[in-house]
């Protein structure tokens, strides 16, 4: 089963007859750089967190040898990418 995006690509290739790109290796490098730049940007956010939780983050971060903001960012990243594992399961 194809997604709508995949079907759109097949339709484009079959019906629009796209032309080859000159210097394809250079173009691939440009696209890789653009994707890396887009998805590695950082954005500041503001959230309200219990002061006691911040104190716990600071204590854990001190043990890990990193700033507490870095620890929080790491936890969020691991959660959203499915890498955060619950030891109790």
Biopython code that builds the backbone (N, CA, C, O; Angstrom):
import numpy as np
from Bio.PDB.StructureBuilder import StructureBuilder

atoms = [
    (1, "UNK", "N", (0.855, -1.179, 0.000)),
    (1, "UNK", "CA", (0.000, 0.000, 0.000)),
    (1, "UNK", "C", (0.898, 1.239, 0.000)),
    (1, "UNK", "O", (1.807, 1.348, 0.824)),
    (2, "UNK", "N", (0.652, 2.149, -0.900)),
    (2, "UNK", "CA", (1.430, 3.373, -1.016)),
    (2, "UNK", "C", (0.734, 4.523, -0.296)),
    (2, "UNK", "O", (-0.493, 4.571, -0.210)),
    (3, "UNK", "N", (1.542, 5.448, 0.220)),
    (3, "UNK", "CA", (0.971, 6.651, 0.821)),
    (3, "UNK", "C", (0.582, 7.608, -0.299)),
    (3, "UNK", "O", (0.966, 7.404, -1.450)),
    (4, "UNK", "N", (-0.160, 8.627, 0.024)),
    (4, "UNK", "CA", (-0.551, 9.625, -0.967)),
    (4, "UNK", "C", (0.680, 10.296, -1.562)),
    (4, "UNK", "O", (0.738, 10.522, -2.771)),
    (5, "UNK", "N", (1.667, 10.616, -0.723)),
    (5, "UNK", "CA", (2.896, 11.251, -1.211)),
    (5, "UNK", "C", (3.624, 10.356, -2.202)),
    (5, "UNK", "O", (4.116, 10.821, -3.230)),
    (6, "UNK", "N", (3.689, 9.062, -1.883)),
    (6, "UNK", "CA", (4.358, 8.127, -2.791)),
    (6, "UNK", "C", (3.611, 8.029, -4.117)),
    (6, "UNK", "O", (4.229, 7.994, -5.182)),
    (7, "UNK", "N", (2.284, 7.986, -4.051)),
    (7, "UNK", "CA", (1.493, 7.944, -5.279)),
    (7, "UNK", "C", (1.656, 9.218, -6.104)),
    (7, "UNK", "O", (1.671, 9.165, -7.334)),
    (8, "UNK", "N", (1.778, 10.354, -5.435)),
    (8, "UNK", "CA", (2.023, 11.619, -6.145)),
    (8, "UNK", "C", (3.358, 11.592, -6.872)),
    (8, "UNK", "O", (3.470, 12.108, -7.984)),
    (9, "UNK", "N", (4.370, 10.997, -6.255)),
    (9, "UNK", "CA", (5.684, 10.899, -6.893)),
    (9, "UNK", "C", (5.611, 9.997, -8.120)),
    (9, "UNK", "O", (6.125, 10.345, -9.182)),
    (10, "UNK", "N", (4.971, 8.837, -7.973)),
    (10, "UNK", "CA", (4.822, 7.919, -9.108)),
    (10, "UNK", "C", (4.072, 8.612, -10.238)),
    (10, "UNK", "O", (4.477, 8.525, -11.397)),
    (11, "UNK", "N", (2.990, 9.294, -9.909)),
    (11, "UNK", "CA", (2.206, 10.016, -10.913)),
    (11, "UNK", "C", (3.059, 11.070, -11.620)),
    (11, "UNK", "O", (2.987, 11.209, -12.841)),
    (12, "UNK", "N", (3.850, 11.800, -10.872)),
    (12, "UNK", "CA", (4.711, 12.836, -11.461)),
    (12, "UNK", "C", (5.723, 12.220, -12.426)),
    (12, "UNK", "O", (5.899, 12.704, -13.544)),
    (13, "UNK", "N", (6.389, 11.141, -11.982)),
    (13, "UNK", "CA", (7.412, 10.506, -12.824)),
    (13, "UNK", "C", (6.787, 9.925, -14.081)),
    (13, "UNK", "O", (7.350, 10.049, -15.169)),
    (14, "UNK", "N", (5.633, 9.295, -13.944)),
    (14, "UNK", "CA", (5.005, 8.647, -15.099)),
    (14, "UNK", "C", (4.347, 9.631, -16.060)),
    (14, "UNK", "O", (4.314, 9.380, -17.265)),
    (15, "UNK", "N", (3.828, 10.737, -15.557)),
    (15, "UNK", "CA", (3.031, 11.629, -16.410)),
    (15, "UNK", "C", (3.698, 12.942, -16.784)),
    (15, "UNK", "O", (3.382, 13.512, -17.828)),
    (16, "UNK", "N", (4.596, 13.428, -15.971)),
    (16, "UNK", "CA", (5.211, 14.729, -16.238)),
    (16, "UNK", "C", (6.555, 14.608, -16.954)),
    (16, "UNK", "O", (7.072, 15.596, -17.474)),
    (17, "UNK", "N", (7.112, 13.419, -16.984)),
    (17, "UNK", "CA", (8.401, 13.166, -17.638)),
    (17, "UNK", "C", (9.465, 14.151, -17.165)),
    (17, "UNK", "O", (9.925, 14.985, -17.945)),
    (18, "UNK", "N", (9.862, 14.063, -15.885)),
    (18, "UNK", "CA", (10.863, 15.000, -15.353)),
    (18, "UNK", "C", (12.202, 14.849, -16.078)),
    (18, "UNK", "O", (12.539, 13.775, -16.575)),
    (19, "UNK", "N", (12.951, 15.943, -16.125)),
    (19, "UNK", "CA", (14.252, 15.951, -16.778)),
    (19, "UNK", "C", (15.348, 15.674, -15.752)),
    (19, "UNK", "O", (15.191, 15.962, -14.566)),
    (20, "UNK", "N", (16.444, 15.118, -16.220)),
    (20, "UNK", "CA", (17.586, 14.824, -15.372)),
    (20, "UNK", "C", (18.213, 16.121, -14.868)),
    (20, "UNK", "O", (18.164, 17.150, -15.542)),
    (21, "UNK", "N", (18.798, 16.058, -13.682)),
    (21, "UNK", "CA", (19.451, 17.211, -13.072)),
    (21, "UNK", "C", (20.927, 17.211, -13.455)),
    (21, "UNK", "O", (21.589, 16.176, -13.378)),
    (22, "UNK", "N", (21.439, 18.355, -13.864)),
    (22, "UNK", "CA", (22.863, 18.465, -14.134)),
    (22, "UNK", "C", (23.620, 18.405, -12.808)),
    (22, "UNK", "O", (23.141, 18.903, -11.789)),
    (23, "UNK", "N", (24.799, 17.795, -12.827)),
    (23, "UNK", "CA", (25.668, 17.692, -11.655)),
    (23, "UNK", "C", (24.890, 17.166, -10.446)),
    (23, "UNK", "O", (24.759, 17.837, -9.422)),
    (24, "UNK", "N", (24.385, 15.949, -10.602)),
    (24, "UNK", "CA", (23.495, 15.361, -9.604)),
    (24, "UNK", "C", (24.171, 15.194, -8.233)),
    (24, "UNK", "O", (23.505, 15.344, -7.209)),
    (25, "UNK", "N", (25.458, 14.892, -8.191)),
    (25, "UNK", "CA", (26.142, 14.729, -6.905)),
    (25, "UNK", "C", (26.156, 16.039, -6.121)),
    (25, "UNK", "O", (25.945, 16.043, -4.909)),
    (26, "UNK", "N", (26.402, 17.136, -6.807)),
    (26, "UNK", "CA", (26.395, 18.462, -6.153)),
    (26, "UNK", "C", (24.993, 18.777, -5.635)),
    (26, "UNK", "O", (24.834, 19.291, -4.527)),
    (27, "UNK", "N", (23.988, 18.468, -6.435)),
    (27, "UNK", "CA", (22.602, 18.726, -6.034)),
    (27, "UNK", "C", (22.237, 17.885, -4.808)),
    (27, "UNK", "O", (21.555, 18.374, -3.907)),
    (28, "UNK", "N", (22.686, 16.619, -4.767)),
    (28, "UNK", "CA", (22.412, 15.765, -3.615)),
    (28, "UNK", "C", (23.050, 16.332, -2.355)),
    (28, "UNK", "O", (22.436, 16.322, -1.288)),
    (29, "UNK", "N", (24.272, 16.823, -2.473)),
    (29, "UNK", "CA", (24.951, 17.419, -1.321)),
    (29, "UNK", "C", (24.212, 18.667, -0.837)),
    (29, "UNK", "O", (24.085, 18.887, 0.367)),
    (30, "UNK", "N", (23.728, 19.477, -1.767)),
    (30, "UNK", "CA", (22.943, 20.671, -1.395)),
    (30, "UNK", "C", (21.688, 20.274, -0.627)),
    (30, "UNK", "O", (21.355, 20.886, 0.388)),
    (31, "UNK", "N", (21.001, 19.258, -1.107)),
    (31, "UNK", "CA", (19.763, 18.820, -0.454)),
    (31, "UNK", "C", (20.037, 18.214, 0.920)),
    (31, "UNK", "O", (19.273, 18.438, 1.859)),
    (32, "UNK", "N", (21.125, 17.446, 1.045)),
    (32, "UNK", "CA", (21.500, 16.890, 2.352)),
    (32, "UNK", "C", (21.783, 18.006, 3.347)),
    (32, "UNK", "O", (21.340, 17.955, 4.494)),
    (33, "UNK", "N", (22.528, 19.017, 2.896)),
    (33, "UNK", "CA", (22.850, 20.143, 3.768)),
    (33, "UNK", "C", (21.582, 20.888, 4.185)),
    (33, "UNK", "O", (21.435, 21.265, 5.348)),
    (34, "UNK", "N", (20.672, 21.096, 3.239)),
    (34, "UNK", "CA", (19.420, 21.790, 3.552)),
    (34, "UNK", "C", (18.604, 21.003, 4.574)),
    (34, "UNK", "O", (18.046, 21.584, 5.506)),
    (35, "UNK", "N", (18.532, 19.683, 4.402)),
    (35, "UNK", "CA", (17.775, 18.853, 5.341)),
    (35, "UNK", "C", (18.427, 18.863, 6.716)),
    (35, "UNK", "O", (17.736, 18.974, 7.729)),
    (36, "UNK", "N", (19.747, 18.748, 6.760)),
    (36, "UNK", "CA", (20.465, 18.766, 8.032)),
    (36, "UNK", "C", (20.261, 20.091, 8.744)),
    (36, "UNK", "O", (20.011, 20.125, 9.949)),
    (37, "UNK", "N", (20.367, 21.176, 8.001)),
    (37, "UNK", "CA", (20.186, 22.509, 8.579)),
    (37, "UNK", "C", (18.783, 22.661, 9.140)),
    (37, "UNK", "O", (18.612, 23.180, 10.243)),
    (38, "UNK", "N", (17.776, 22.216, 8.398)),
    (38, "UNK", "CA", (16.377, 22.346, 8.820)),
    (38, "UNK", "C", (16.106, 21.562, 10.100)),
    (38, "UNK", "O", (15.456, 22.069, 11.014)),
    (39, "UNK", "N", (16.607, 20.320, 10.168)),
    (39, "UNK", "CA", (16.240, 19.464, 11.281)),
    (39, "UNK", "C", (17.199, 19.512, 12.454)),
    (39, "UNK", "O", (16.983, 18.830, 13.456)),
    (40, "UNK", "N", (18.242, 20.297, 12.352)),
    (40, "UNK", "CA", (19.151, 20.446, 13.485)),
    (40, "UNK", "C", (19.048, 21.825, 14.126)),
    (40, "UNK", "O", (19.813, 22.154, 15.032)),
    (41, "UNK", "N", (18.103, 22.625, 13.654)),
    (41, "UNK", "CA", (17.897, 23.937, 14.260)),
    (41, "UNK", "C", (17.307, 23.760, 15.654)),
    (41, "UNK", "O", (16.527, 22.843, 15.910)),
    (42, "UNK", "N", (17.692, 24.644, 16.524)),
    (42, "UNK", "CA", (17.136, 24.625, 17.877)),
    (42, "UNK", "C", (16.178, 25.807, 18.029)),
    (42, "UNK", "O", (16.382, 26.875, 17.452)),
    (43, "UNK", "N", (15.147, 25.588, 18.808)),
    (43, "UNK", "CA", (14.164, 26.629, 19.050)),
    (43, "UNK", "C", (13.932, 26.719, 20.550)),
    (43, "UNK", "O", (13.686, 25.717, 21.221)),
    (44, "UNK", "N", (14.016, 27.926, 21.051)),
    (44, "UNK", "CA", (13.782, 28.143, 22.479)),
    (44, "UNK", "C", (12.285, 28.051, 22.763)),
    (44, "UNK", "O", (11.459, 28.536, 21.989)),
    (45, "UNK", "N", (11.953, 27.415, 23.897)),
    (45, "UNK", "CA", (10.561, 27.343, 24.332)),
    (45, "UNK", "C", (10.494, 27.740, 25.800)),
    (45, "UNK", "O", (11.500, 27.717, 26.509)),
    (46, "UNK", "N", (9.318, 28.099, 26.237)),
    (46, "UNK", "CA", (9.082, 28.414, 27.643)),
    (46, "UNK", "C", (8.014, 27.475, 28.174)),
    (46, "UNK", "O", (6.924, 27.385, 27.607)),
    (47, "UNK", "N", (8.319, 26.778, 29.257)),
    (47, "UNK", "CA", (7.331, 25.918, 29.905)),
    (47, "UNK", "C", (7.404, 26.141, 31.408)),
    (47, "UNK", "O", (8.441, 26.530, 31.945)),
    (48, "UNK", "N", (6.299, 25.891, 32.064)),
    (48, "UNK", "CA", (6.268, 25.985, 33.523)),
    (48, "UNK", "C", (6.466, 24.588, 34.089)),
    (48, "UNK", "O", (5.730, 23.659, 33.755)),
    (49, "UNK", "N", (7.464, 24.452, 34.947)),
    (49, "UNK", "CA", (7.815, 23.171, 35.550)),
    (49, "UNK", "C", (7.885, 23.374, 37.059)),
    (49, "UNK", "O", (8.307, 24.428, 37.536)),
    (50, "UNK", "N", (7.466, 22.358, 37.798)),
    (50, "UNK", "CA", (7.557, 22.458, 39.247)),
    (50, "UNK", "C", (8.999, 22.721, 39.666)),
    (50, "UNK", "O", (9.932, 22.125, 39.127)),
    (51, "UNK", "N", (9.170, 23.609, 40.621)),
    (51, "UNK", "CA", (10.506, 23.945, 41.102)),
    (51, "UNK", "C", (11.218, 22.712, 41.652)),
    (51, "UNK", "O", (12.428, 22.558, 41.484)),
    (52, "UNK", "N", (10.467, 21.845, 42.301)),
    (52, "UNK", "CA", (11.069, 20.621, 42.847)),
    (52, "UNK", "C", (11.583, 19.709, 41.715)),
    (52, "UNK", "O", (12.602, 19.038, 41.878)),
    (53, "UNK", "N", (10.889, 19.686, 40.587)),
    (53, "UNK", "CA", (11.368, 18.896, 39.447)),
    (53, "UNK", "C", (12.647, 19.496, 38.865)),
    (53, "UNK", "O", (13.565, 18.766, 38.491)),
    (54, "UNK", "N", (12.705, 20.817, 38.791)),
    (54, "UNK", "CA", (13.920, 21.480, 38.307)),
    (54, "UNK", "C", (15.096, 21.141, 39.228)),
    (54, "UNK", "O", (16.201, 20.868, 38.760)),
    (55, "UNK", "N", (14.848, 21.160, 40.531)),
    (55, "UNK", "CA", (15.910, 20.801, 41.481)),
    (55, "UNK", "C", (16.396, 19.371, 41.251)),
    (55, "UNK", "O", (17.593, 19.096, 41.330)),
    (56, "UNK", "N", (15.463, 18.465, 40.965)),
    (56, "UNK", "CA", (15.842, 17.072, 40.685)),
    (56, "UNK", "C", (16.627, 16.967, 39.378)),
    (56, "UNK", "O", (17.602, 16.221, 39.296)),
    (57, "UNK", "N", (16.202, 17.715, 38.356)),
    (57, "UNK", "CA", (16.950, 17.737, 37.094)),
    (57, "UNK", "C", (18.373, 18.241, 37.315)),
    (57, "UNK", "O", (19.333, 17.686, 36.780)),
    (58, "UNK", "N", (18.492, 19.302, 38.115)),
    (58, "UNK", "CA", (19.817, 19.865, 38.389)),
    (58, "UNK", "C", (20.706, 18.857, 39.105)),
    (58, "UNK", "O", (21.894, 18.745, 38.800)),
    (59, "UNK", "N", (20.139, 18.129, 40.050)),
    (59, "UNK", "CA", (20.912, 17.130, 40.790)),
    (59, "UNK", "C", (21.359, 15.997, 39.861)),
    (59, "UNK", "O", (22.516, 15.579, 39.904)),
    (60, "UNK", "N", (20.445, 15.501, 39.022)),
    (60, "UNK", "CA", (20.793, 14.430, 38.075)),
    (60, "UNK", "C", (21.816, 14.921, 37.068)),
    (60, "UNK", "O", (22.750, 14.195, 36.728)),
    (61, "UNK", "N", (21.649, 16.145, 36.587)),
    (61, "UNK", "CA", (22.580, 16.700, 35.607)),
    (61, "UNK", "C", (23.972, 16.845, 36.194)),
    (61, "UNK", "O", (24.967, 16.619, 35.506)),
    (62, "UNK", "N", (24.045, 17.216, 37.449)),
    (62, "UNK", "CA", (25.336, 17.346, 38.121)),
    (62, "UNK", "C", (26.057, 15.991, 38.151)),
    (62, "UNK", "O", (27.261, 15.915, 37.907)),
    (63, "UNK", "N", (25.316, 14.942, 38.450)),
    (63, "UNK", "CA", (25.883, 13.588, 38.461)),
    (63, "UNK", "C", (26.352, 13.197, 37.055)),
    (63, "UNK", "O", (27.397, 12.565, 36.897)),
    (64, "UNK", "N", (25.581, 13.574, 36.046)),
    (64, "UNK", "CA", (25.916, 13.244, 34.654)),
    (64, "UNK", "C", (26.999, 14.160, 34.092)),
    (64, "UNK", "O", (27.592, 13.854, 33.057)),
    (65, "UNK", "N", (27.262, 15.279, 34.762)),
    (65, "UNK", "CA", (28.294, 16.200, 34.306)),
    (65, "UNK", "C", (27.864, 17.051, 33.128)),
    (65, "UNK", "O", (28.650, 17.312, 32.217)),
    (66, "UNK", "N", (26.608, 17.483, 33.149)),
    (66, "UNK", "CA", (26.098, 18.319, 32.060)),
    (66, "UNK", "C", (25.135, 19.360, 32.614)),
    (66, "UNK", "O", (24.617, 19.194, 33.718)),
    (67, "UNK", "N", (24.887, 20.434, 31.862)),
    (67, "UNK", "CA", (23.893, 21.410, 32.291)),
    (67, "UNK", "C", (22.496, 20.766, 32.347)),
    (67, "UNK", "O", (22.193, 19.867, 31.563)),
    (68, "UNK", "N", (21.670, 21.222, 33.257)),
    (68, "UNK", "CA", (20.353, 20.604, 33.406)),
    (68, "UNK", "C", (19.482, 20.799, 32.181)),
    (68, "UNK", "O", (18.644, 19.950, 31.877)),
    (69, "UNK", "N", (19.669, 21.930, 31.457)),
    (69, "UNK", "CA", (18.886, 22.148, 30.235)),
    (69, "UNK", "C", (19.235, 21.089, 29.193)),
    (69, "UNK", "O", (18.361, 20.621, 28.462)),
    (70, "UNK", "N", (20.512, 20.712, 29.125)),
    (70, "UNK", "CA", (20.945, 19.673, 28.188)),
    (70, "UNK", "C", (20.314, 18.338, 28.554)),
    (70, "UNK", "O", (19.894, 17.585, 27.675)),
    (71, "UNK", "N", (20.247, 18.044, 29.836)),
    (71, "UNK", "CA", (19.617, 16.810, 30.291)),
    (71, "UNK", "C", (18.136, 16.787, 29.903)),
    (71, "UNK", "O", (17.640, 15.782, 29.393)),
    (72, "UNK", "N", (17.441, 17.885, 30.143)),
    (72, "UNK", "CA", (16.023, 17.958, 29.797)),
    (72, "UNK", "C", (15.851, 17.769, 28.290)),
    (72, "UNK", "O", (14.982, 17.013, 27.856)),
    (73, "UNK", "N", (16.678, 18.453, 27.490)),
    (73, "UNK", "CA", (16.600, 18.327, 26.039)),
    (73, "UNK", "C", (16.840, 16.879, 25.612)),
    (73, "UNK", "O", (16.147, 16.366, 24.733)),
    (74, "UNK", "N", (17.815, 16.227, 26.230)),
    (74, "UNK", "CA", (18.125, 14.838, 25.905)),
    (74, "UNK", "C", (16.938, 13.923, 26.216)),
    (74, "UNK", "O", (16.602, 13.042, 25.424)),
    (75, "UNK", "N", (16.320, 14.133, 27.348)),
    (75, "UNK", "CA", (15.154, 13.326, 27.732)),
    (75, "UNK", "C", (14.003, 13.542, 26.754)),
    (75, "UNK", "O", (13.363, 12.582, 26.325)),
    (76, "UNK", "N", (13.743, 14.782, 26.408)),
    (76, "UNK", "CA", (12.674, 15.070, 25.446)),
    (76, "UNK", "C", (12.965, 14.415, 24.099)),
    (76, "UNK", "O", (12.078, 13.821, 23.487)),
    (77, "UNK", "N", (14.206, 14.525, 23.643)),
    (77, "UNK", "CA", (14.576, 13.939, 22.356)),
    (77, "UNK", "C", (14.419, 12.418, 22.385)),
    (77, "UNK", "O", (13.874, 11.829, 21.452)),
    (78, "UNK", "N", (14.893, 11.791, 23.451)),
    (78, "UNK", "CA", (14.767, 10.338, 23.554)),
    (78, "UNK", "C", (13.302, 9.910, 23.611)),
    (78, "UNK", "O", (12.934, 8.890, 23.028)),
    (79, "UNK", "N", (12.471, 10.670, 24.301)),
    (79, "UNK", "CA", (11.051, 10.338, 24.383)),
    (79, "UNK", "C", (10.395, 10.416, 23.007)),
    (79, "UNK", "O", (9.699, 9.489, 22.591)),
    (80, "UNK", "N", (10.617, 11.516, 22.309)),
    (80, "UNK", "CA", (9.928, 11.741, 21.040)),
    (80, "UNK", "C", (10.418, 10.805, 19.943)),
    (80, "UNK", "O", (9.691, 10.546, 18.985)),
    (81, "UNK", "N", (11.659, 10.288, 20.070)),
    (81, "UNK", "CA", (12.186, 9.364, 19.068)),
    (81, "UNK", "C", (12.033, 7.905, 19.492)),
    (81, "UNK", "O", (12.530, 7.010, 18.809)),
    (82, "UNK", "N", (11.352, 7.656, 20.611)),
    (82, "UNK", "CA", (11.095, 6.295, 21.052)),
    (82, "UNK", "C", (12.297, 5.607, 21.678)),
    (82, "UNK", "O", (12.314, 4.382, 21.796)),
    (83, "UNK", "N", (13.293, 6.369, 22.077)),
    (83, "UNK", "CA", (14.505, 5.789, 22.665)),
    (83, "UNK", "C", (14.476, 5.768, 24.191)),
    (83, "UNK", "O", (15.351, 5.170, 24.817)),
    (84, "UNK", "N", (13.485, 6.412, 24.791)),
    (84, "UNK", "CA", (13.395, 6.462, 26.248)),
    (84, "UNK", "C", (12.745, 5.163, 26.718)),
    (84, "UNK", "O", (11.612, 4.855, 26.347)),
    (85, "UNK", "N", (13.463, 4.416, 27.528)),
    (85, "UNK", "CA", (13.008, 3.097, 27.951)),
    (85, "UNK", "C", (12.622, 3.144, 29.425)),
    (85, "UNK", "O", (13.379, 3.632, 30.264)),
    (86, "UNK", "N", (11.436, 2.633, 29.723)),
    (86, "UNK", "CA", (10.954, 2.549, 31.104)),
    (86, "UNK", "C", (11.517, 1.281, 31.730)),
    (86, "UNK", "O", (11.199, 0.175, 31.293)),
    (87, "UNK", "N", (12.352, 1.440, 32.752)),
    (87, "UNK", "CA", (12.973, 0.286, 33.405)),
    (87, "UNK", "C", (11.936, -0.613, 34.096)),
    (87, "UNK", "O", (12.204, -1.785, 34.356)),
    (88, "UNK", "N", (10.757, -0.061, 34.389)),
    (88, "UNK", "CA", (9.742, -0.821, 35.116)),
    (88, "UNK", "C", (8.927, -1.739, 34.226)),
    (88, "UNK", "O", (8.121, -2.523, 34.727)),
    (89, "UNK", "N", (9.117, -1.661, 32.932)),
    (89, "UNK", "CA", (8.331, -2.528, 32.031)),
    (89, "UNK", "C", (9.010, -3.833, 31.767)),
    (89, "UNK", "O", (8.480, -4.667, 31.033)),
]
sb = StructureBuilder()
sb.init_structure("model")
sb.init_model(0)
sb.init_chain("A")
sb.init_seg("    ")
for serial, (resi, resn, name, xyz) in enumerate(atoms, 1):
    if name == "N":
        sb.init_residue(resn, " ", resi, " ")
    sb.init_atom(name, np.array(xyz, "f"), 0.0, 1.0, " ", f" {name:<3s}", serial, name[0])
structure = sb.get_structure()
